[in-house]
Each structure stands twice: as structure tokens, then as C-alpha cells.
Amino acid sequence: SNFERFLYYAAGEDADRVNRVMAELKRSGRYDFRELDRDGVTASRMTDDEIPATIRRVYEEYEYLVDPHTACGFRDLDPEEASVVLATAAPAKFPETIRDAVGFEPKHPALEELLERPVVKYPVGRSRDEIMAFIADRAVGD
């Protein structure tokens, strides 16, 4: 997840520490980030109603179409400061939300190609061993 990726870099690329943090979050529902450099981190949130409005505003102001996740990055920007917002997904992955916000559905060639392919499903057990065996059975280039 993006949160785990954030933790990974915030924890000095220490995957074991990320696992410990995630286990603590799962166990208790909270974690104290005392060692986190708070000067480089901000957080905000939006309601489901605010997201399309922000997508529309960004599109109208900057002629740039953002996905719902990226729209949240525009929430608390200070207009007096230069800012960089990194996009996290292609807007075409969210056709209904984008259509509701700006009146059209974006297309992306790679996603359109995937839509033309048949859906393929494989039954796989839930255990780690079953998943690892499934991957190993289908490994290419061993």
C-alpha cells in the first residue's frame, strides 16, 4: 500500500521495522511515530463529496486531470507557496468519479487494451505456502 511504502522510506528502508509497525497497528489500532521527521510530512483528508469538486477545480485551474487519490494532495496547499503534488494513479482507473467531476471519462491506451482481454482467474488457497507454490509453479525464466 502507499502507506506501507511511506513507512518503508520513513523507517530508513527497514522492512522489518515496517512489519513491526504494521503488526502494532493491527494489534492496537495505533502507533506512536515519535522518530518520524515531522517537518517533511503533512496529512489531510477529504470527504467523498469534496473529491470530485477538487478534481473539477484542478482541471479548470490547471488543465490537468487528477485521480481521486491525487486530488486529496491538493487539500491543504498554501497558495502562497510553490508546491509539487505527485500523481498516484491514472484518472482512467476511476471513470465514474472523473465523469461526475468533469463530464467525460478519460481513456488510457494500456487500460483500454486490458479491457479487451478475457478475464483469467485461478483458484489459489489463502495460506502463504499455497500462494508461494502458485507463484513458483508459474515462474518464468528459472
C-alpha positions, 0 to 999 in steps of 0.5 A: 500500500502507499502507506506501507511504502511511506513507512518503508522510506520513513523507517530508513528502508527497514522492512522489518521495522515496517512489519513491526509497525504494521503488526502494532497497528493491527494489534492496537489500532495505533502507533506512536511515530515519535522518530518520524521527521515531522517537518517533511510530512503533512496529512489531510483528508477529504470527504467523498463529496469534496473529491470530485469538486477538487478534481473539477477545480484542478482541471479548470485551474490547471488543465490537468486531470487528477485521480481521486487519490491525487486530488486529496494532495491538493487539500491543504496547499498554501497558495502562497507557496510553490508546491509539487503534488505527485500523481498516484494513479491514472484518472482512467482507473476511476471513470465514474468519479472523473465523469461526475467531476468533469463530464467525460471519462478519460481513456488510457491506451494500456487500460483500454487494451486490458479491457479487451482481454478475457478475464483469467482467474485461478483458484489459489488457497489463502495460506502463504505456502499455497500462494508461494507454490502458485507463484513458483509453479508459474515462474518464468525464466528459472 
